[in-house]
Amino acid sequence: MLIADRLKARMEACELSQAALAREVGVSQQSIGRLVSGEAIGSRYLHKIAAALRTTPSYLTGETDDPESDTPDEALTADEREVLEYFRRLTSKDQAAARQIIRSLAAREPTVSATVHAPSRTFSTPNQAKGRAA
């Protein structure tokens, strides 16, 4: 049985609104609202909720009084968990390649033109190409 007061306290400690927690867990804001109000007493997403709130399901259900017992040193964000999930699906050779790519990306100075979202080269449209040929 989920304890609503503990859920609210962890949301405040993590500075997460109901909507933000819902997005991170992958449920509706209304689902989180029912848990916070005490209307609902459990969720099949309890482990995801606990991870997002950097605590354990045991704490949220009142089985322990320590919100950080048995939690990893650093809780992962939803994006980090997604990357880890994909990484674990790779072959060992591909994992080694992915680690090398990540090391290279982390070691260089961030620049706008060196990202995937902002390529450094430009492309001309067919109209621009005709104007140069004439």
KALINLIN-V687908 format. One record per residue. N is the residue number from 0. RES is the residue in three letters. SS is DSSP state (H for helix, E for strand, C for the rest). Layout:
BEGIN
n = (N;N)
res = (RES;RES)
ss = (SS;SS)
END
This chain:
BEGIN
n = (0;1;2;3;4;5;6;7;8;9;10;11;12;13;14;15;16;17;18;19;20;21;22;23;24;25;26;27;28;29;30;31;32;33;34;35;36;37;38;39;40;41;42;43;44;45;46;47;48;49;50;51;52;53;54;55;56;57;58;59;60;61;62;63;64;65;66;67;68;69;70;71;72;73;74;75;76;77;78;79;80;81;82;83;84;85;86;87;88;89;90;91;92;93;94;95;96;97;98;99;100;101;102;103;104;105;106;107;108;109;110;111;112;113;114;115;116;117;118;119;120;121;122;123;124;125;126;127;128;129;130;131;132;133)
res = (MET;LEU;ILE;ALA;ASP;ARG;LEU;LYS;ALA;ARG;MET;GLU;ALA;CYS;GLU;LEU;SER;GLN;ALA;ALA;LEU;ALA;ARG;GLU;VAL;GLY;VAL;SER;GLN;GLN;SER;ILE;GLY;ARG;LEU;VAL;SER;GLY;GLU;ALA;ILE;GLY;SER;ARG;TYR;LEU;HIS;LYS;ILE;ALA;ALA;ALA;LEU;ARG;THR;THR;PRO;SER;TYR;LEU;THR;GLY;GLU;THR;ASP;ASP;PRO;GLU;SER;ASP;THR;PRO;ASP;GLU;ALA;LEU;THR;ALA;ASP;GLU;ARG;GLU;VAL;LEU;GLU;TYR;PHE;ARG;ARG;LEU;THR;SER;LYS;ASP;GLN;ALA;ALA;ALA;ARG;GLN;ILE;ILE;ARG;SER;LEU;ALA;ALA;ARG;GLU;PRO;THR;VAL;SER;ALA;THR;VAL;HIS;ALA;PRO;SER;ARG;THR;PHE;SER;THR;PRO;ASN;GLN;ALA;LYS;GLY;ARG;ALA;ALA)
ss = (C;C;C;H;H;H;H;H;H;H;H;H;H;C;C;C;C;H;H;H;H;H;H;H;H;C;C;C;H;H;H;H;H;H;H;H;H;C;C;C;C;C;C;C;C;H;H;H;H;H;H;H;C;C;C;C;H;H;H;H;C;C;C;C;C;C;C;C;C;C;C;C;C;C;C;C;C;H;H;H;H;H;H;H;H;H;H;H;H;C;C;H;H;H;H;H;H;H;H;H;H;H;H;H;H;H;H;C;C;C;C;C;C;C;C;C;C;C;C;C;C;C;C;C;C;H;H;H;H;H;H;H;H;C)
END
